[in-house]
């Protein structure tokens, strides 16, 4: 299956817009309910947002391939790590609530 570069670039714009709306909605919800704003899931959302914004930047500026690989790969590894940590915390909370 072939996706044109313009389609992929436009998809990144949509992903960024949805992610920003999601982050703002969560922040507003947490402020209204006096919940701590910064947590692991917010860090994960910001890392994914940075990764996506860097990919969009690559569409406008010709960045070196090695730099793009390191930055996007590194941010993807950090995002994966946060996903593992969040799942592990949920698992621990489930075990505690079962006792």
C-alpha angles and dihedrals in degrees: 000000000000125000118190118234091241091054091050092047092049090048089055089055090053092047092051092048093050092045093050091049090048093049093048091048092051092047092050091048092050092048092050092050097041093243123153105267101207116063139133095283092051090050089051091050092050092049091051090047091051091049092051093045090051089052090051090049088055088061091060102033124044100236122187112266094232092053092048091049093050096045098044093039092048093048090047091052091049090049091049090049091052091049090054091048092049092049091047091051091050089050091051091048090051092052091049093049092050091058 
